[in-house]
Amino acid sequence: MIQVEELSFGFTAKDLYKDISFTLEAGQHCALIGSNGTGKSTLAEILIHPEEYLYDGKIVRDESCRIGYTSQFSVGDKFQDRTVFEFLSERFTSLQKDIEAVCAAMTENEDLDALYERYQQLLDQNEAMDGDHYESKIRKSLAVAGMNDLAETKLADISGGEYKMLQIMREMLLAPNLLVLDEPDVFLDFGNLGGLAQLINEYEGTMLVITHDRYLLNHCFNKILHLENGDLQEFDGTYSEYRCSILRKKLALKLQNIEEQEEIARTQELVDILRKRATEKVNPVIGRSVNAKQSQLDRLVARQIKAPFIEIREPEIVLPKVNVEEAAEKKPVLTITDYQVSFEEDLLENVSFQLFAGEKAALIGANGTGKTTLIRDILQNDHPAIHIDENTKYACLSQLQEEGLDEGKTVFETLQDGGFATREDVRHCLARYCLQEECMDQKVNKLSGGEKNMLQIALLAASDAQLLILDEPTSHLDLYAQTALEKAIADYEGTVLMVTHDFYLAAGCADYILLVEDHTVRRMRTRKFRKMVYDKYFDSAYLETDRKKQELEAAITTAFKKNDLAAVDKLCGQLEELMS
């Protein structure tokens, strides 16, 4: 299908890949993973449009290969008066009109050669897309995604998450040889995420999907491409199998490293002895022995394993310090009384709740239920139904990154505005948040979605806010950053209100859930929320297994830090048994 050989590419300020190679075979569902800013989206774009990039290496692609693509950013459609079915069928009906137009032209033209050629091209396109059966294909796709009841709904009346699902579905319906999806899960609610997993698993073609979503990674892929530090690792198997293999490889490397360090120490000791003797006795034989042993030592040091996929550093996220005594007072920080909002119809009504100092609440609800509108009104703090304690400082992370950041400024200027005085301060900040130093003088609009979110988090951490309002904070973040943010929120002693579709974040960090349903908001215990999600959206057996897996991986990490390799070996065995 596609073969990449020794591909190297970079920008002026940053090299992205060095001699990476991999193959995508027909029918494979491949997940492309890696830290934020490693160039995953750029790699996808190079595969789609190789003629637009100056790279070294070779990309071999079948001439007949048709590639479909959806961006990580959902773009609104300007023809909002169409129905969902009309939107999905547009390319099929347009192709049929083209065929009819050519047929009509054949009856009026004497020079038929060009028309026959065009006619055959259109027929080939229609056959490749299975265009004769497009109506049944659309109905089936909607049913698989759990969206059958939306077929006759106007695009203007569906949510952003639903629209993103339709964009993915439309590309799938065209049956490309390779379908590339860039973070298709971002901003999807639990229901739509389950529908997306079903669509991916039902798709018979080849897929390359950039994702950080743990549910999709564990359910949808039989091949992993892992991009880190300019290198790429190819693994045929599931994500769980890949994680187990990485941990086993790390253990083997640790054991090998111990042996190498012991040999280096012995050789260094011998070099020191020989050098001392050579100094005391001017002896050319001893001098040659010193040089030989020094060369051996240099080779030993040089050959030490360097594994970019093994030691991946998590960002060091520490949210603002707050006055613990003030937090202990449990005063109301945010009060909402009888809030309502409507557009053409009521979105929210009779919404009342209080958020007390030190509490962490997750605002959960389906796409399009008014959560982001409520958050915006809270931030503006001029709505008669909303009151923020006048002594409480608050800060926000926006899911619409262009609202939270001035994309025309450089990263340095942005952090300088946030209180970082010198370039050295900014350099330390970038290192803590695993952002490349090279991005310091880049415009914010040149950063990846994950890097922009990390920049917003860095600004939050540098503030003195006692109330954090977070709108989809884990969106676009890689797995390591997600884990670090979850820990930071759990450790934060201030108050948090977060809108999220990330089950792990909500279940792991929230004291309680504010559930948006039936046009209002009701409070729910986190434990009850977990059970509801288990029963309604996900396989409870999977979630329980995933919880145990995370506990084992955390224990393995601790054992590695203690250098208790016997414990690592035992825990890896337990993890492998759990995954079997």
C-alpha positions in Angstrom: 0.0 0.0 0.0 2.5 2.6 1.2 6.2 2.1 1.9 8.4 4.7 3.6 12.2 4.3 3.4 14.7 6.3 5.4 12.6 9.4 5.4 14.3 12.6 6.8 12.5 15.9 7.2 12.6 19.1 9.2 12.0 22.8 9.3 14.6 25.5 9.6 14.5 25.6 13.4 13.8 21.9 14.0 14.5 18.5 12.6 11.5 16.2 12.8 12.6 12.8 11.4 15.9 11.1 10.7 15.9 8.0 8.4 12.6 6.6 9.5 11.1 3.6 7.7 7.7 1.8 7.9 5.1 0.1 5.8 1.3 0.3 5.7 -0.3 -2.9 4.4 -3.7 -3.2 2.9 -6.4 -3.6 5.5 -4.3 -2.5 8.5 -5.8 -0.2 11.1 -2.7 1.7 12.3 -2.4 4.1 15.3 0.2 6.8 15.0 1.2 7.9 18.5 3.9 10.1 20.1 4.6 13.1 22.3 3.2 16.5 21.4 5.3 18.3 18.7 7.0 15.2 17.3 5.5 15.8 13.9 2.7 13.3 13.6 0.3 15.6 11.7 3.2 16.7 9.5 4.1 13.1 8.7 0.5 12.4 7.7 0.5 15.5 5.4 3.8 14.3 3.8 2.2 10.9 3.0 -0.9 12.6 1.5 0.9 15.4 -0.5 4.6 14.3 -0.9 5.1 16.6 -3.8 4.6 19.6 -1.5 7.5 18.8 0.8 11.3 18.7 0.4 12.4 15.5 2.2 15.1 13.0 1.9 14.3 9.3 1.5 11.6 7.5 -0.5 7.8 7.2 -0.3 6.5 4.4 -2.5 2.7 4.5 -3.1 0.5 2.6 -5.5 -0.5 4.8 -8.4 -4.1 3.9 -7.9 -4.0 4.8 -4.2 -6.8 7.2 -3.2 -6.3 8.9 0.2 -9.1 10.3 2.4 -8.4 12.7 5.2 -10.1 14.5 8.1 -8.4 17.2 10.1 -8.2 17.3 13.9 -10.1 20.6 13.7 -13.8 20.4 12.8 -14.7 23.1 10.2 -18.2 24.4 10.0 -20.1 24.0 6.7 -21.4 27.1 5.0 -24.5 25.3 3.6 -26.3 24.8 6.8 -29.7 24.3 5.3 -28.8 20.8 4.1 -29.9 17.7 5.9 -27.4 15.1 7.3 -28.3 12.7 4.6 -27.8 15.3 1.9 -24.4 16.2 3.4 -23.3 12.6 3.3 -24.6 11.9 -0.2 -23.2 15.1 -1.8 -20.2 13.7 -3.5 -22.2 10.7 -4.8 -24.9 12.8 -6.3 -22.4 15.3 -7.7 -20.6 12.4 -9.4 -23.9 11.1 -10.9 -24.7 14.5 -12.2 -21.2 14.6 -13.9 -21.9 11.2 -15.5 -25.3 12.4 -16.8 -23.7 15.6 -18.2 -21.1 13.6 -20.1 -23.8 11.3 -21.5 -25.8 14.3 -22.6 -22.8 15.8 -24.3 -22.2 12.6 -26.2 -25.5 13.0 -28.0 -24.5 16.5 -29.2 -20.8 16.1 -30.0 -19.1 14.4 -32.9 -15.7 14.3 -31.3 -16.4 11.5 -28.8 -12.9 10.3 -27.9 -12.3 12.8 -25.1 -15.9 12.3 -23.8 -15.5 8.5 -23.8 -12.3 8.9 -21.8 -14.0 11.2 -19.3 -17.0 8.9 -19.1 -14.8 5.9 -18.3 -12.9 7.9 -15.6 -16.2 8.9 -13.9 -17.5 5.3 -14.1 -14.3 4.1 -12.5 -14.7 6.6 -9.7 -18.3 5.6 -9.1 -17.3 1.9 -9.0 -14.4 2.5 -6.6 -16.9 4.4 -4.3 -19.6 1.8 -4.8 -21.7 4.8 -5.9 -24.7 2.7 -7.1 -25.5 1.7 -3.5 -24.7 5.0 -1.8 -28.1 5.4 -0.1 -27.9 2.0 1.7 -24.2 2.7 2.6 -25.2 6.0 4.2 -28.0 4.4 6.2 -25.7 1.6 7.4 -23.0 4.0 8.5 -25.5 6.2 10.4 -26.8 3.0 12.1 -23.3 1.8 13.1 -22.5 5.2 14.6 -25.8 5.3 16.5 -26.9 8.4 14.5 -29.7 6.9 12.4 -32.3 9.3 13.8 -30.3 12.3 12.5 -30.7 11.5 8.8 -33.2 14.2 8.1 -31.9 16.7 10.6 -30.5 20.0 9.4 -26.8 20.5 9.8 -27.5 23.7 11.7 -29.3 21.7 14.4 -26.6 19.2 15.2 -23.7 19.6 17.7 -20.0 20.1 16.8 -19.2 16.6 17.9 -21.9 15.2 15.7 -20.7 17.3 12.8 -17.2 15.9 13.3 -18.5 12.4 13.2 -20.3 13.2 9.9 -17.0 14.5 8.4 -15.3 11.2 9.3 -18.3 9.2 8.0 -18.3 11.1 4.7 -14.7 10.3 4.0 -15.3 6.6 4.9 -18.2 6.4 2.5 -15.9 7.3 -0.4 -14.0 4.1 0.3 -10.4 5.5 -0.1 -7.5 3.0 -0.2 -6.1 4.8 2.8 -8.0 6.9 5.3 -6.1 9.3 7.4 -7.8 10.6 10.6 -6.0 13.3 12.7 -7.2 13.1 16.3 -10.8 12.2 15.3 -11.8 11.8 19.0 -11.1 15.4 20.1 -14.2 16.9 21.8 -16.4 13.8 21.2 -18.8 12.9 24.0 -19.0 9.4 25.4 -21.7 8.3 23.0 -20.0 9.7 19.9 -16.7 8.2 21.0 -18.3 4.7 21.1 -19.8 5.4 17.7 -16.4 6.4 16.3 -14.9 3.1 17.7 -17.6 1.2 15.9 -17.0 3.0 12.6 -13.3 2.4 12.8 -13.8 -1.3 13.5 -16.3 -1.7 10.7 -14.2 0.0 8.1 -12.6 -2.5 5.8 -9.9 -0.3 4.2 -6.5 0.8 5.5 -6.4 3.4 8.2 -3.8 5.7 9.7 -5.2 7.4 12.8 -3.4 9.9 15.0 -4.8 9.6 18.5 -4.1 9.9 22.1 -7.4 8.5 23.2 -6.9 5.5 25.5 -10.2 3.9 24.7 -9.6 3.9 20.9 -6.0 2.8 21.3 -7.2 -0.3 23.3 -10.1 -1.2 21.0 -9.4 -0.3 17.3 -5.9 -0.9 16.1 -3.7 -3.9 15.0 -0.6 -1.9 14.3 1.3 0.9 16.2 3.7 3.5 14.8 5.4 5.3 17.7 7.2 8.6 16.8 9.7 10.1 19.3 12.8 12.2 19.2 13.1 12.0 15.4 12.9 8.2 15.4 10.0 5.8 14.6 9.2 2.4 16.0 6.9 0.0 14.1 5.0 -2.6 16.0 2.5 -5.2 14.5 0.0 -5.8 17.3 -2.4 -4.1 19.6 -1.6 -1.1 21.8 -1.7 -3.2 25.0 0.7 -5.7 23.5 3.0 -2.8 22.5 2.9 -1.3 26.0 3.9 -4.7 27.4 6.7 -5.1 24.9 8.0 -1.6 25.8 8.2 -2.4 29.5 9.9 -5.7 28.8 12.4 -3.9 26.6 13.0 -1.3 29.2 13.7 -4.0 31.8 16.2 -5.7 29.4 17.9 -2.4 28.7 18.2 -1.7 32.4 19.8 -5.1 33.0 22.1 -4.6 30.0 23.0 -1.1 31.3 23.9 -2.5 34.7 26.3 -5.0 33.0 27.7 -2.2 30.8 28.2 0.1 33.7 30.1 -2.6 35.6 32.3 -3.2 32.6 32.9 0.5 32.2 33.8 0.8 35.8 36.3 -2.1 35.6 37.9 -0.7 32.4 38.1 2.8 33.9 39.8 1.5 37.0 42.3 -0.4 34.8 42.9 2.8 32.7 43.6 4.8 35.8 46.1 2.2 37.1 47.9 2.0 33.7 48.0 5.8 33.4 49.5 6.1 36.9 52.1 3.6 36.0 52.9 5.3 32.8 53.4 8.5 34.6 55.7 6.9 37.2 57.7 5.0 34.7 58.2 6.4 31.2 57.4 3.2 29.4 56.1 3.2 25.8 54.6 -0.3 26.3 52.4 0.9 29.2 51.5 4.0 27.2 50.2 1.9 24.4 48.2 -0.2 26.9 46.7 3.0 28.3 45.7 4.1 24.8 44.2 0.7 24.0 42.2 0.5 27.2 41.1 4.2 26.7 39.8 3.3 23.2 38.0 0.3 24.6 36.4 2.5 27.3 35.3 5.0 24.7 33.7 2.2 22.7 31.9 0.9 25.7 30.5 4.4 26.6 29.5 5.0 22.9 27.6 1.7 22.6 25.4 2.3 25.6 21.8 1.8 24.6 20.0 5.0 23.7 16.3 4.2 23.4 14.0 7.2 22.6 10.9 5.1 23.1 11.9 3.9 26.6 12.7 6.9 28.7 10.0 9.5 27.7 9.9 12.3 30.2 6.5 13.5 31.5 5.8 17.2 31.8 6.3 18.6 35.3 3.0 20.3 35.8 2.5 22.0 39.2 -0.6 24.2 39.4 -0.7 27.4 41.4 -0.1 27.4 45.2 -3.1 28.5 47.1 -3.7 29.5 50.7 -4.7 26.2 52.4 -6.4 28.0 55.3 -8.6 30.0 52.9 -9.5 26.7 51.0 -10.3 25.1 54.4 -13.0 27.7 55.0 -15.2 26.1 52.3 -16.6 29.4 51.3 -18.7 29.5 48.1 -16.3 30.5 45.2 -18.8 30.3 42.4 -22.6 30.6 42.8 -25.1 30.1 39.9 -28.7 30.8 40.6 -31.5 30.0 38.1 -29.3 30.4 35.1 -30.8 29.8 31.6 -29.6 30.2 28.0 -31.4 29.7 24.7 -31.0 30.2 21.0 -33.7 29.0 18.8 -34.8 26.7 21.6 -33.9 26.4 25.3 -30.4 24.9 25.9 -30.3 25.3 29.7 -32.8 26.4 32.2 -33.2 26.4 36.0 -29.5 25.8 36.5 -28.4 26.4 40.1 -25.3 25.1 42.0 -22.5 26.3 44.2 -18.8 25.5 43.9 -17.0 25.7 47.3 -13.3 26.5 47.9 -11.1 23.4 47.3 -13.8 21.5 45.4 -13.2 19.9 42.0 -16.3 19.5 39.8 -16.5 18.0 36.3 -19.3 19.4 34.0 -20.3 16.5 31.8 -22.9 16.3 29.0 -23.5 15.4 25.4 -22.2 17.6 22.6 -24.4 20.7 22.0 -26.1 20.8 25.4 -24.7 24.3 26.4 -21.7 23.5 28.5 -19.2 25.8 26.7 -21.8 28.6 26.6 -22.2 28.3 30.4 -18.4 28.4 30.8 -18.1 31.5 28.6 -20.8 33.3 30.7 -18.9 32.3 33.9 -15.7 33.8 32.5 -17.4 37.0 31.5 -18.8 37.3 35.0 -21.5 39.8 34.1 -24.5 37.5 34.0 -27.1 38.3 36.7 -27.4 34.6 37.5 -23.6 34.1 38.0 -21.5 35.3 40.9 -17.8 34.7 41.4 -16.4 35.6 44.9 -14.8 39.0 44.6 -11.7 37.9 46.4 -11.2 34.8 44.2 -8.7 35.1 41.3 -9.6 32.8 38.4 -7.9 31.6 35.2 -9.1 29.7 32.2 -8.0 27.1 29.7 -10.1 27.3 26.5 -10.8 24.5 24.1 -10.9 27.2 21.4 -7.2 27.8 21.5 -7.3 31.0 19.5 -9.4 32.5 22.3 -7.0 31.5 25.0 -3.8 32.5 23.1 -2.8 35.3 20.8 -1.6 33.2 17.9 0.2 36.2 16.3 2.7 36.3 19.2 5.8 34.1 19.7 6.0 31.6 22.5 8.5 33.8 24.2 6.2 36.8 24.1 3.3 34.8 25.3 5.2 33.5 28.4 6.7 36.9 29.0 3.2 38.3 29.2 2.4 35.5 31.7 5.2 36.7 34.0 8.4 35.0 32.8 10.9 37.8 32.8 13.9 36.4 30.9 14.7 34.0 28.1 16.4 31.8 30.7 13.1 31.7 32.6 11.2 30.8 29.4 13.8 28.1 28.6 13.3 26.4 32.0 9.6 26.6 31.5 9.7 25.0 28.1 11.9 22.2 29.5 9.4 21.5 32.4 6.5 21.3 30.0 8.4 19.1 27.4 8.2 21.9 24.8 11.2 22.1 22.4 13.5 25.0 23.0 13.4 25.7 19.3 9.8 26.8 19.6 10.7 29.8 21.8 10.7 32.2 18.8 8.0 30.5 16.9 4.6 32.0 16.4 1.9 30.3 18.5 0.0 29.5 15.4 2.8 27.2 14.3 2.5 25.0 17.3 0.6 21.7 17.3 -2.8 21.5 19.1 -1.1 19.6 22.0 1.7 22.2 22.3 -0.8 25.0 22.4 -2.6 23.3 25.3 0.6 22.8 27.1 1.4 26.5 26.7 -2.0 27.4 28.2 -1.3 25.0 31.1 2.1 26.7 31.6 0.3 30.1 31.8 -2.2 28.7 34.3 0.6 27.3 36.5 2.4 30.6 36.5 -0.7 32.5 37.7 -1.9 32.9 41.2 -5.4 31.7 40.5 -7.5 30.1 43.2 -10.2 29.0 40.7 -9.3 27.2 37.5 -11.9 26.9 34.8 -10.9 24.2 32.3 -12.7 23.6 29.0 -11.6 20.2 27.6 -8.1 20.5 29.2 -6.8 17.1 27.9 -7.8 17.6 24.3 -4.8 17.3 21.9 -2.5 16.3 24.8 -0.4 13.2 24.4 -0.7 10.3 26.9 2.2 11.5 29.0 0.8 15.0 29.3 -2.7 13.7 30.1 -1.3 11.6 33.0 0.8 14.6 34.3 -2.2 16.9 34.1 -4.5 14.4 35.9 -1.9 14.2 38.7 -1.5 18.0 38.9 -5.3 18.6 39.1 -5.6 15.9 41.8 -2.8 17.6 43.8 -4.1 21.1 43.3 -5.5 22.6 46.5 -7.6 25.2 44.8 -11.0 25.0 43.2 -11.6 23.5 39.7 -14.5 23.5 37.3 -13.7 21.5 34.2 -15.7 20.7 31.2 -14.5 17.3 29.8 -15.4 14.3 27.8 -12.3 12.5 29.2 -13.7 9.7 31.4 -10.4 9.1 33.1 -10.0 12.8 34.0 -13.5 13.1 35.4 -13.5 9.8 37.2 -10.0 10.3 38.6 -10.0 14.0 39.6 -13.5 15.2 40.3 -15.1 15.3 43.7 -18.5 15.2 42.0 -20.1 15.5 38.6 -22.3 18.2 37.3 -24.4 16.3 34.8 -26.0 18.3 32.0 -29.2 16.5 30.8 -32.8 17.4 30.1 -31.9 21.1 29.7 -30.6 21.5 33.3 -27.7 20.5 35.5 -27.8 18.1 38.4 -25.2 17.0 40.9 -24.0 13.4 40.9 -21.5 11.4 43.0 -18.4 10.4 41.0 -19.0 6.8 41.9 -22.5 6.8 40.5 -21.2 8.6 37.4 -18.7 5.8 36.8 -21.4 3.2 37.0 -23.6 5.1 34.7 -20.8 5.3 32.1 -20.0 1.6 32.5 -23.6 0.7 31.9 -24.5 3.1 29.2 -21.4 3.6 27.0 -18.6 1.3 27.7 -17.8 -2.3 28.4 -17.5 -2.4 32.2 -15.1 -5.4 32.0 -12.8 -3.3 29.8 -12.8 -0.4 32.2 -12.1 -2.6 35.2 -9.3 -4.3 33.3 -7.9 -0.9 32.3 -8.0 0.3 35.9 -6.0 -2.7 37.0 -3.6 -2.2 34.1 -3.0 1.4 35.1 -2.3 0.4 38.7 0.2 -2.3 37.5 2.0 0.2 35.2 2.2 2.8 38.0 3.7 0.1 40.3 6.2 -0.8 37.5 7.2 2.8 37.2 7.8 3.0 41.0 9.8 -0.2 40.9 12.0 1.2 38.0 12.6 4.3 40.1 13.7 2.2 43.0 15.8 0.1 40.6 14.0 -3.0 42.0 14.3 -4.9 38.7 13.1 -8.2 40.3 9.8 -6.5 41.2 9.6 -5.1 37.7 10.0 -8.5 36.2 7.2 -9.9 38.4 4.8 -7.0 37.7 5.4 -7.2 34.0 4.4 -10.9 34.2 1.2 -9.9 36.0 0.5 -7.2 33.3 1.0 -9.7 30.5 -1.3 -12.2 32.2 -4.0 -9.5 32.6 -3.7 -8.6 28.9 -3.9 -12.2 27.7 
